[in-house]
């Protein structure tokens, strides 16, 4: 299992992580606002198909020891909000929702959980990414956020978000082909 995201097609990246279970614990880190806020973004979820998803991002304060964002992401220095709509929900195994405001161009995030003994395989797939630049940024972002999640679940201090994201985004810039 690669730590790096795998490009499935021109608009899709997939990540796999083997995390400490049980499955209900991982589900709660995906759906509970307080727990999700420790690794990605807080915000309420109406856990039903058609339900609203809110993400309240604070990447600069995510780990308690973060640097300011790089100039490219200066607009994300403080709290930002994003909404989506749940398109599939089968607790505690599947959660899919739109990523971004409904405008006909929003992407889609899918979380699939399956038990592997005492561990849980998390498969995260982000689809309908508009272009390579978006793919590079999203891949770096998810990789950094998943690294924080793994550290939180292991009871370890996570790395700072922005320096980690900057390093990973540069790696994905090299890894993702110019022609997708």
N, C-alpha and C positions, 0 to 999 in steps of 0.2 A: 504494500500500500504506500503510495507516494504521498508525502506531505504537501506537495504542490498540487494545485488544481490541474485538472486534465481538460483540455479543450475537446469537447464532444463534436461540435460543429461551429460554423462561423459565428453563431450567437449564443453559445452555451458553454459554461464551465462547470465542472463537477469536482467536489472535494469529498474525501472519505476520511473519517477519523474513528479510531477505536477508543472509546471513552469508558471510564469506570461507571458501572451501573449502580442500581437497577434502571431499567428502561423508564420507569415513572419519574425517576430523578432527572434524567436527561430531558424528558418531556416538559417537566416543570421549568427547566432552564430555557426552553424555547417559548413557553406560553405565559409564565408568571412574570408580570411587569418588573417586580423587584429583582428577581433572579436574572432575567434577561438583561436588565439594566447594569448588571455587574460585568457583562462581557460584550454586549452589542448595543442595545438601546432599550430604555424603559418604554412603557406605553401599554394601554389596555388593548385586549383582544376579545372580540365576541366570537367564541369558538364554535362557529357553525358556518356552513356554506352560505355565502352572502354576508357574513359578519365583517365588521370593520376591524382593521389592524392599524394601530398607531405606533410609530417609532419616534421616540424622543431621544435623539442622539446628543451625547456630550463626550465626543472622543477625546477632547483635551483634558477631561477630568475622569476618564474611564478607569484608570489604574491608580490615581492619587499621586502619581509622580511623572506626569506627562509633560513634554515640551509643547511649545506652540506648534501649530501645523506649519508645513512648508508653505511658501507663498502661493503655490498652485491651489491650496486648499484653505486659504486665509478666510474665506467666507464660512468655513466650518469651525472657526475658532470658538464659537459659543454654541449654545443649544440650538439644534435645528429639528424640525419635525417633518415627518413623512407619513402618508397614509396609504393603505392598500385594502384589498378585499379578499377574504378567504374564499378559495375556489375548491378546496378539498380538505376534509378534516376527519381523521379516523384515529382518535386517541387510543393509546399513546404511540402510534406507529407512523402516522402520516399527517403532515401539515403543508399546505400549498397556499400561497397568496400572491397577489399582484404586489409589485414593488414600485412605488411611485404613485403620483396622482393620476387618476383616470384621465387620459388624454388620447387614448388610442395607441400610445407608444410605450406604455409601461411594460416593464419586464416582469418575470415571475420567478419566485423562489420556492423550492420544494425541499422539505426536510423529510427523510425517511429514516426510521429507527428500526433496528432488528437486534435481537439478543444474540450474543456470542459468549455463552457461559456467563461469567460474572461481569462481562463487558457488554457494551452496546455499540454497534456500528451505526454511526451517523453518516448518511449520505446527503450532502447538500448540493442541489443542482440549481443554478441560476440561468434562466433561459431568456431569449428574446433581447439580448444585449444589442444595442443599435450599431456598434462599430468597434473597431479594434481598440481605440482609445478608452472607450467605456469598459471593454473586456479587461484591459490592463489594470485600470483603477479598481474595478469590482473584484478582480482576482486578488490583487494586493490587499484590498480591504477585508474580504472574507478570510483570507489566510491569516491576517493579523488578528481579526476577531476570534477565529477558531483557536488560535494559539492562546489567547487570553482565557477562553472557555476551558481549554484543557488544563491550564494552570489552576484556574479556580476550582475545578472538579478534583484536582489532585491535592488541594490545600496549599498550593505554592503561590508565591508572589508573581504576578504576571509581568511581562516586559512592558515598557511604555508603548502606548499605541502609535503615536506619530513617527518616532524613529524606526519602529518595526515596520510600519506601513511603508515608509519611504524606501527602506531597504528592499522590501518584498516587491513593491511596485517596479523598482529598477530591475529586479530579477525577472518579473513577468514581461517587462519591456523587451528583455533579451530572449525570453523563452517563447513568446507568442509570435508566430510568423506574421510578417507584414501583410502578406496576402492570405487571408483566411478563406 
